[in-house]
Amino acid sequence: MPAQRKLDEAAALAESLSPAPLDLSLEGGDEPNYLRPGLARTVLRDLRRGRWVVQDHLDLHGATRDEARLLLGEFLGDSLRRGLRCVRVVHGKGLGSPGREPVLKGLVKHWLMHRTDVLAYCQARAAEGGSGALVLLLKGNRPQAR
């Protein structure tokens, strides 16, 4: 058996046993995401790829559950009034929580899914908070007819 073939097979085996590169796993969809029923999957793909520019952000570090819910509601309401379409919510990774378990992460995702003004969300890119943040796409404001 040729020596190069042995090397190639060993490299292929090592590659198949190692975890997938970060970019592939993010594109694959293990990260938290949400898409309002009836919207095209391309909306979520574009959000994940950074097509939408983040126009503002909210940092919930150090907030209690009740404070976080209030702050999130006020932030989203203000963002909609200002006509913002894409915002980031930093909920943290839970490293400062008892047991180092994220408390706000699951709550924020739950709250967002129940808001009709949130069209989609996905995990932020690593430089924008990674698993400790979500990027949201909000409904656009349509001018009301008079």
Backbone as ProteinMPNN parsed JSONL, in Angstrom:
{"seq_chain_A": "MPAQRKLDEAAALAESLSPAPLDLSLEGGDEPNYLRPGLARTVLRDLRRGRWVVQDHLDLHGATRDEARLLLGEFLGDSLRRGLRCVRVVHGKGLGSPGREPVLKGLVKHWLMHRTDVLAYCQARAAEGGSGALVLLLKGNRPQAR", "coords_chain_A": {"N_chain_A": [[0.858, -1.178, 0.0], [0.634, 2.222, -0.892], [2.504, 4.81, 0.718], [1.539, 7.455, 0.906], [-1.196, 7.108, 0.615], [-1.87, 5.838, 3.022], [-1.297, 7.945, 4.774], [-3.211, 9.835, 3.883], [-5.634, 8.5, 4.467], [-5.414, 8.309, 7.261], [-5.458, 11.015, 7.912], [-8.022, 11.68, 7.003], [-9.574, 10.109, 8.719], [-8.906, 11.262, 11.211], [-9.942, 13.834, 10.803], [-12.652, 13.288, 10.544], [-13.29, 12.521, 13.108], [-12.901, 14.759, 14.625], [-14.421, 17.795, 15.984], [-16.815, 19.714, 14.051], [-15.885, 22.572, 12.075], [-16.33, 25.895, 13.424], [-17.818, 27.723, 11.801], [-19.29, 26.017, 10.14], [-20.893, 24.663, 11.978], [-22.441, 26.748, 12.956], [-23.818, 27.515, 10.673], [-25.19, 25.225, 10.29], [-27.138, 25.047, 12.289], [-27.428, 24.511, 15.154], [-27.475, 26.429, 17.028], [-29.428, 28.755, 19.008], [-32.44, 29.775, 17.475], [-35.161, 31.474, 15.863], [-38.036, 31.715, 13.865], [-40.744, 33.44, 12.712], [-43.79, 31.829, 12.007], [-44.737, 31.326, 8.613], [-42.961, 33.014, 7.393], [-40.248, 33.249, 5.05], [-37.494, 30.949, 5.01], [-35.185, 32.138, 4.223], [-35.092, 34.602, 5.428], [-34.225, 34.15, 8.069], [-31.744, 33.021, 7.462], [-30.446, 35.199, 6.221], [-30.365, 36.957, 8.389], [-28.723, 35.548, 10.162], [-26.36, 35.531, 8.71], [-25.578, 38.139, 8.805], [-26.694, 40.098, 7.167], [-28.449, 42.069, 7.924], [-28.002, 45.14, 9.56], [-27.045, 45.702, 12.846], [-28.762, 47.909, 14.8], [-29.093, 48.898, 17.37], [-28.581, 48.033, 20.846], [-29.274, 46.017, 23.771], [-28.174, 45.414, 26.994], [-28.429, 42.967, 29.327], [-26.987, 42.107, 31.486], [-26.597, 41.365, 34.89], [-29.205, 41.933, 35.557], [-32.277, 41.122, 37.233], [-34.823, 38.539, 36.844], [-37.383, 39.793, 36.678], [-36.63, 42.483, 36.284], [-35.255, 42.204, 33.871], [-37.291, 41.381, 32.11], [-38.933, 43.646, 32.091], [-37.099, 45.621, 31.173], [-36.507, 44.555, 28.636], [-39.022, 44.67, 27.344], [-39.455, 47.461, 27.335], [-37.242, 48.274, 25.816], [-37.712, 47.008, 23.315], [-40.159, 48.186, 22.614], [-39.38, 50.89, 22.423], [-37.49, 50.638, 20.374], [-39.121, 49.901, 18.221], [-40.758, 52.194, 18.001], [-38.829, 53.973, 17.174], [-38.35, 53.03, 14.692], [-36.507, 51.003, 14.214], [-35.098, 48.052, 12.814], [-33.363, 45.91, 13.25], [-31.915, 44.579, 16.075], [-29.792, 43.916, 18.952], [-29.812, 41.719, 21.702], [-28.276, 41.261, 24.677], [-28.009, 38.673, 26.766], [-26.331, 37.288, 28.328], [-24.102, 34.609, 29.391], [-24.491, 33.214, 31.656], [-22.438, 32.831, 33.435], [-22.047, 34.15, 35.807], [-24.129, 33.363, 37.329], [-25.886, 31.426, 39.874], [-24.621, 28.185, 40.145], [-23.557, 28.452, 37.679], [-25.28, 28.389, 35.528], [-27.179, 29.539, 32.778], [-29.738, 31.84, 33.34], [-31.306, 33.942, 32.306], [-31.081, 33.493, 29.586], [-32.785, 31.398, 28.516], [-35.241, 32.443, 29.316], [-35.399, 34.913, 27.953], [-35.454, 34.059, 25.266], [-37.922, 32.706, 25.286], [-39.719, 34.805, 25.946], [-39.376, 36.435, 23.692], [-40.35, 34.874, 21.582], [-43.054, 35.03, 21.967], [-43.821, 37.527, 21.283], [-45.437, 39.532, 18.962], [-44.197, 41.417, 17.412], [-41.643, 40.574, 16.927], [-39.944, 39.162, 14.383], [-37.945, 37.329, 13.779], [-35.122, 35.633, 15.275], [-31.66, 35.031, 16.05], [-28.638, 33.428, 17.184], [-26.044, 35.617, 18.153], [-23.114, 36.674, 16.349], [-19.75, 35.598, 17.141], [-18.076, 37.814, 17.772], [-19.95, 39.607, 18.58], [-21.087, 38.79, 20.904], [-21.791, 36.115, 20.801], [-22.892, 33.033, 22.092], [-24.044, 34.307, 24.191], [-25.788, 36.232, 23.403], [-28.476, 37.528, 21.348], [-29.541, 38.248, 18.037], [-32.047, 40.212, 16.72], [-34.792, 40.452, 14.44], [-37.064, 42.877, 13.748], [-40.535, 43.779, 13.222], [-41.34, 46.013, 10.593], [-42.195, 49.471, 10.713], [-45.128, 50.645, 9.35], [-46.32, 53.409, 7.619], [-49.252, 54.925, 8.85], [-52.415, 55.188, 7.289], [-54.271, 58.166, 6.733]], "CA_chain_A": [[0.0, 0.0, 0.0], [1.452, 3.43, -0.948], [2.624, 5.544, 1.981], [0.676, 8.629, 0.876], [-2.581, 6.663, 0.838], [-1.999, 5.644, 4.468], [-1.357, 9.272, 5.384], [-4.502, 10.434, 3.537], [-6.673, 7.812, 5.236], [-5.264, 8.708, 8.659], [-5.924, 12.402, 8.01], [-9.482, 11.666, 6.847], [-10.128, 9.565, 9.96], [-8.75, 12.281, 12.257], [-10.867, 14.931, 10.509], [-14.03, 12.846, 10.801], [-13.471, 12.388, 14.549], [-12.81, 16.068, 15.275], [-15.652, 18.569, 15.831], [-16.928, 20.522, 12.836], [-15.461, 23.966, 12.257], [-17.357, 26.756, 13.994], [-18.684, 28.285, 10.775], [-20.22, 25.0, 9.673], [-21.888, 24.367, 13.005], [-23.374, 27.865, 13.024], [-24.675, 27.458, 9.503], [-26.005, 24.024, 10.411], [-28.328, 25.383, 13.03], [-27.569, 24.056, 16.528], [-27.618, 27.602, 17.872], [-30.831, 29.161, 19.152], [-33.001, 30.641, 16.452], [-36.617, 31.49, 15.789], [-38.587, 32.338, 12.674], [-42.209, 33.506, 12.797], [-44.433, 30.995, 10.98], [-45.179, 32.019, 7.412], [-41.852, 33.746, 6.778], [-39.296, 32.42, 4.302], [-36.274, 30.577, 5.739], [-34.107, 33.039, 3.824], [-35.069, 35.7, 6.395], [-33.347, 33.716, 9.152], [-30.402, 32.852, 6.902], [-29.869, 36.535, 6.045], [-30.093, 37.487, 9.726], [-27.563, 34.808, 10.679], [-25.164, 35.895, 7.944], [-25.225, 39.529, 9.036], [-27.223, 40.996, 6.134], [-29.078, 43.181, 8.632], [-27.086, 45.875, 10.421], [-27.562, 45.894, 14.203], [-28.934, 49.349, 14.97], [-29.026, 49.241, 18.79], [-28.482, 46.816, 21.657], [-29.648, 46.042, 25.184], [-27.352, 44.506, 27.796], [-29.19, 42.566, 30.507], [-26.094, 41.605, 32.539], [-26.864, 41.819, 36.24], [-30.634, 42.169, 35.789], [-33.083, 40.003, 37.724], [-35.837, 38.129, 35.863], [-38.402, 40.83, 36.535], [-35.994, 43.645, 35.675], [-34.939, 41.869, 32.484], [-38.531, 41.389, 31.325], [-39.329, 45.047, 31.953], [-36.123, 46.283, 30.306], [-36.666, 44.035, 27.283], [-40.249, 45.24, 26.799], [-39.223, 48.889, 27.078], [-36.278, 48.384, 24.719], [-38.357, 46.649, 22.053], [-41.133, 49.229, 22.317], [-38.634, 52.064, 21.986], [-36.886, 50.324, 19.078], [-40.184, 49.955, 17.223], [-41.131, 53.601, 17.828], [-37.736, 54.618, 16.437], [-38.283, 52.446, 13.355], [-35.371, 50.089, 14.081], [-35.476, 46.729, 12.324], [-32.454, 44.866, 13.728], [-31.312, 44.927, 17.359], [-29.138, 42.807, 19.661], [-30.103, 41.613, 23.134], [-27.235, 40.497, 25.362], [-28.585, 38.068, 27.972], [-25.228, 36.692, 29.081], [-23.901, 33.161, 29.298], [-24.802, 32.614, 32.938], [-21.22, 32.522, 34.192], [-22.153, 34.75, 37.133], [-25.339, 32.848, 37.968], [-25.677, 30.251, 40.737], [-24.438, 26.956, 39.382], [-23.036, 28.831, 36.357], [-26.305, 28.065, 34.54], [-27.84, 30.757, 32.306], [-31.135, 32.002, 33.741], [-31.988, 34.841, 31.384], [-30.999, 33.008, 28.204], [-34.023, 30.708, 28.164], [-36.38, 33.342, 29.516], [-35.426, 35.897, 26.866], [-35.929, 33.365, 24.06], [-39.353, 32.452, 25.483], [-40.432, 36.076, 25.856], [-39.314, 36.937, 22.316], [-41.21, 34.056, 20.714], [-44.445, 35.382, 22.209], [-44.057, 38.916, 20.856], [-45.798, 39.567, 17.544], [-43.331, 42.351, 16.701], [-40.363, 39.911, 16.649], [-40.098, 38.281, 13.227], [-36.939, 36.268, 13.821], [-33.894, 35.892, 16.028], [-30.629, 33.994, 15.982], [-27.482, 33.69, 18.045], [-25.137, 36.635, 17.63], [-21.779, 36.214, 15.962], [-18.831, 35.543, 18.277], [-17.59, 39.15, 18.104], [-21.08, 40.396, 19.079], [-21.635, 38.172, 22.1], [-21.906, 34.67, 20.615], [-24.0, 32.336, 22.756], [-24.584, 35.166, 25.237], [-26.579, 37.313, 22.809], [-29.346, 37.224, 20.219], [-29.818, 39.31, 17.082], [-33.479, 40.156, 16.437], [-35.38, 41.194, 13.335], [-38.358, 43.388, 14.188], [-41.467, 44.236, 12.196], [-41.159, 47.39, 10.17], [-43.329, 50.384, 10.929], [-45.763, 51.142, 8.13], [-47.053, 54.655, 7.881], [-50.697, 54.715, 8.923], [-53.204, 56.037, 6.397], [-55.104, 59.143, 7.452]], "C_chain_A": [[0.904, 1.242, 0.0], [1.404, 4.21, 0.367], [1.68, 6.758, 2.015], [-0.785, 8.248, 1.124], [-2.834, 6.441, 2.328], [-2.124, 6.985, 5.186], [-2.709, 9.948, 5.121], [-5.638, 9.808, 4.34], [-6.614, 8.187, 6.71], [-5.762, 10.137, 8.859], [-7.445, 12.474, 7.91], [-10.157, 11.14, 8.112], [-10.043, 10.598, 11.082], [-9.735, 13.427, 12.053], [-12.309, 14.53, 10.823], [-14.313, 12.716, 12.295], [-13.42, 13.727, 15.275], [-14.121, 16.825, 15.073], [-15.623, 19.401, 14.554], [-16.409, 21.926, 13.099], [-16.634, 24.823, 12.708], [-18.318, 27.275, 12.939], [-19.706, 27.271, 10.283], [-21.282, 24.699, 10.714], [-22.886, 25.503, 13.133], [-24.322, 27.851, 11.839], [-25.628, 26.282, 9.601], [-27.217, 24.198, 11.29], [-28.488, 24.791, 14.413], [-27.777, 25.226, 17.482], [-29.088, 27.995, 17.969], [-31.272, 30.064, 18.006], [-34.514, 30.491, 16.434], [-37.025, 32.219, 14.521], [-40.099, 32.283, 12.782], [-42.799, 32.66, 11.679], [-44.936, 31.848, 9.814], [-44.096, 32.814, 6.721], [-40.896, 32.778, 6.098], [-38.048, 32.143, 5.142], [-35.102, 31.496, 5.379], [-33.998, 34.234, 4.774], [-34.103, 35.362, 7.528], [-31.916, 33.556, 8.656], [-29.717, 34.214, 6.742], [-29.516, 37.17, 7.387], [-28.835, 36.848, 10.301], [-26.277, 35.241, 9.987], [-24.773, 37.365, 8.078], [-25.704, 40.485, 7.964], [-27.843, 42.237, 6.765], [-28.055, 43.826, 9.554], [-27.75, 46.069, 11.781], [-27.577, 47.388, 14.49], [-28.884, 49.803, 16.43], [-28.91, 47.934, 19.568], [-28.921, 47.092, 23.096], [-28.796, 45.013, 25.9], [-28.081, 44.22, 29.106], [-28.31, 42.001, 31.618], [-26.464, 42.208, 33.882], [-28.331, 42.061, 36.551], [-31.295, 40.921, 36.365], [-34.082, 39.633, 36.635], [-36.845, 39.239, 35.606], [-37.84, 42.085, 35.873], [-35.734, 43.397, 34.191], [-36.19, 41.914, 31.607], [-39.001, 42.82, 31.071], [-38.4, 45.788, 30.994], [-36.285, 45.844, 28.853], [-37.913, 44.633, 26.62], [-40.086, 46.709, 26.441], [-38.292, 49.093, 25.884], [-36.935, 48.087, 23.376], [-39.392, 47.7, 21.652], [-40.465, 50.485, 21.774], [-38.024, 51.838, 20.602], [-37.922, 50.409, 17.963], [-40.615, 51.397, 16.956], [-40.084, 54.361, 17.004], [-37.576, 54.061, 15.033], [-37.104, 51.521, 13.136], [-35.862, 48.721, 13.641], [-34.62, 45.61, 12.914], [-31.758, 45.344, 15.0], [-30.681, 43.681, 17.981], [-29.522, 42.884, 21.131], [-29.038, 40.704, 23.744], [-27.833, 39.986, 26.674], [-27.52, 37.446, 28.85], [-25.191, 35.182, 28.937], [-24.165, 32.458, 30.62], [-23.596, 32.321, 33.802], [-21.256, 33.103, 35.6], [-23.366, 34.26, 37.903], [-25.007, 31.686, 38.904], [-25.611, 28.99, 39.888], [-23.903, 27.202, 37.983], [-23.981, 28.42, 35.232], [-26.987, 29.352, 34.09], [-29.317, 30.777, 32.689], [-31.882, 32.809, 32.686], [-32.028, 34.312, 29.951], [-32.306, 32.35, 27.76], [-35.242, 31.604, 28.295], [-36.514, 34.332, 28.366], [-35.943, 35.244, 25.585], [-37.43, 33.124, 24.137], [-40.165, 33.738, 25.308], [-40.482, 36.57, 24.414], [-40.244, 36.175, 21.38], [-42.682, 34.431, 20.858], [-44.774, 36.83, 21.846], [-44.339, 38.929, 19.358], [-44.904, 40.512, 16.741], [-41.94, 41.786, 16.428], [-40.591, 38.913, 15.517], [-39.152, 37.09, 13.287], [-35.83, 36.658, 14.792], [-32.938, 34.736, 15.835], [-29.502, 34.375, 16.931], [-26.578, 34.713, 17.368], [-23.814, 35.991, 17.215], [-20.854, 36.317, 17.17], [-18.373, 36.935, 18.715], [-18.686, 40.034, 18.708], [-21.743, 39.765, 20.301], [-21.836, 36.67, 22.002], [-23.11, 34.081, 21.311], [-24.6, 33.142, 23.909], [-25.442, 36.296, 24.706], [-27.406, 36.804, 21.638], [-29.466, 38.461, 19.337], [-31.255, 39.129, 16.638], [-33.822, 40.954, 15.195], [-36.786, 41.574, 13.755], [-39.224, 43.763, 12.991], [-41.171, 45.679, 11.847], [-42.408, 48.206, 10.467], [-43.856, 50.848, 9.581], [-46.477, 52.435, 8.47], [-48.561, 54.4, 7.868], [-51.407, 55.689, 8.012], [-54.088, 56.971, 7.212], [-56.355, 59.423, 6.7]], "O_chain_A": [[1.839, 1.319, 0.797], [0.371, 4.253, 1.037], [1.09, 7.048, 3.056], [-1.521, 8.99, 1.774], [-3.889, 6.813, 2.841], [-2.947, 7.145, 6.087], [-3.285, 10.559, 6.021], [-6.509, 10.521, 4.839], [-7.654, 8.365, 7.344], [-6.412, 10.436, 9.861], [-8.085, 13.233, 8.638], [-11.19, 11.662, 8.53], [-11.008, 10.787, 11.824], [-10.302, 13.937, 13.019], [-13.091, 15.344, 11.313], [-15.471, 12.793, 12.706], [-13.851, 13.821, 16.425], [-14.856, 16.554, 14.123], [-14.558, 19.747, 14.043], [-16.486, 22.416, 14.226], [-17.789, 24.517, 12.412], [-19.528, 27.267, 13.162], [-20.86, 27.621, 10.036], [-22.447, 24.501, 10.372], [-24.064, 25.257, 13.392], [-25.507, 28.146, 11.99], [-26.736, 26.324, 9.067], [-28.239, 23.551, 11.058], [-29.627, 24.577, 14.83], [-28.207, 25.032, 18.619], [-29.897, 27.617, 17.121], [-30.565, 30.995, 17.621], [-35.066, 29.507, 16.927], [-36.422, 33.228, 14.154], [-40.676, 31.205, 12.926], [-42.365, 32.757, 10.531], [-45.482, 32.935, 10.004], [-44.278, 33.248, 5.584], [-40.753, 31.63, 6.519], [-37.6, 33.006, 5.897], [-34.143, 31.614, 6.141], [-32.922, 34.816, 4.909], [-33.266, 36.183, 7.905], [-30.973, 33.921, 9.359], [-28.545, 34.364, 7.087], [-28.491, 37.841, 7.511], [-27.982, 37.537, 10.861], [-25.223, 35.308, 10.618], [-23.756, 37.79, 7.531], [-25.173, 41.59, 7.854], [-27.769, 43.329, 6.202], [-27.321, 43.128, 10.254], [-28.883, 46.543, 11.861], [-26.543, 48.053, 14.433], [-28.655, 50.982, 16.696], [-29.118, 46.854, 19.013], [-28.933, 48.231, 23.562], [-28.704, 43.866, 25.463], [-28.321, 45.13, 29.9], [-28.831, 41.467, 32.598], [-26.627, 43.422, 33.999], [-28.675, 42.364, 37.694], [-30.919, 39.798, 36.027], [-34.185, 40.324, 35.622], [-37.126, 39.583, 34.458], [-38.484, 42.682, 35.011], [-35.964, 44.274, 33.357], [-36.149, 42.428, 30.489], [-39.416, 43.157, 29.962], [-38.864, 46.501, 30.105], [-36.209, 46.668, 27.942], [-37.86, 45.054, 25.465], [-40.523, 47.151, 25.379], [-38.519, 49.968, 25.049], [-36.741, 48.825, 22.41], [-39.489, 48.062, 20.48], [-40.922, 51.07, 20.793], [-38.037, 52.735, 19.759], [-37.635, 50.928, 16.884], [-40.815, 51.777, 15.802], [-40.414, 55.269, 16.242], [-36.758, 54.559, 14.259], [-36.727, 51.269, 11.992], [-36.934, 48.282, 14.058], [-35.094, 44.484, 13.064], [-31.095, 46.382, 15.004], [-30.987, 42.551, 17.598], [-29.554, 43.961, 21.728], [-28.914, 39.535, 23.376], [-28.127, 40.768, 27.578], [-27.787, 37.111, 30.004], [-26.127, 34.563, 28.43], [-24.073, 31.233, 30.697], [-23.719, 31.627, 34.811], [-20.57, 32.605, 36.492], [-23.603, 34.707, 39.025], [-23.972, 31.037, 38.749], [-26.453, 28.767, 39.019], [-23.802, 26.271, 37.184], [-23.542, 28.138, 34.117], [-27.341, 30.181, 34.928], [-30.055, 29.837, 32.394], [-32.954, 32.413, 32.23], [-32.931, 34.66, 29.19], [-32.865, 32.721, 26.728], [-36.165, 31.534, 27.484], [-37.614, 34.562, 27.863], [-36.783, 35.821, 24.894], [-38.136, 33.319, 23.148], [-41.176, 33.751, 24.606], [-41.513, 37.068, 23.963], [-40.854, 36.765, 20.489], [-43.474, 34.171, 19.952], [-45.889, 37.294, 22.082], [-43.557, 38.391, 18.574], [-44.858, 40.418, 15.515], [-41.133, 42.44, 15.769], [-41.334, 37.943, 15.67], [-39.51, 35.979, 12.895], [-35.623, 37.833, 15.091], [-33.337, 33.619, 15.505], [-29.432, 35.505, 17.414], [-26.377, 34.673, 16.154], [-23.456, 34.908, 17.677], [-21.149, 37.046, 18.117], [-18.293, 37.204, 19.913], [-18.394, 41.084, 19.28], [-22.842, 40.164, 20.688], [-22.033, 36.01, 23.023], [-24.227, 34.569, 21.144], [-25.565, 32.701, 24.534], [-25.793, 37.215, 25.446], [-27.084, 35.788, 21.021], [-29.489, 39.586, 19.834], [-31.652, 38.038, 16.229], [-33.226, 41.997, 14.926], [-37.604, 40.713, 14.079], [-38.722, 44.028, 11.898], [-40.795, 46.473, 12.709], [-43.526, 47.69, 10.468], [-43.105, 51.383, 8.766], [-47.156, 52.533, 9.492], [-49.076, 53.732, 6.971], [-51.06, 56.869, 7.957], [-54.592, 56.59, 8.268], [-57.179, 60.22, 7.149]]}, "name": "protein", "num_of_chains": 1, "seq": "MPAQRKLDEAAALAESLSPAPLDLSLEGGDEPNYLRPGLARTVLRDLRRGRWVVQDHLDLHGATRDEARLLLGEFLGDSLRRGLRCVRVVHGKGLGSPGREPVLKGLVKHWLMHRTDVLAYCQARAAEGGSGALVLLLKGNRPQAR"}
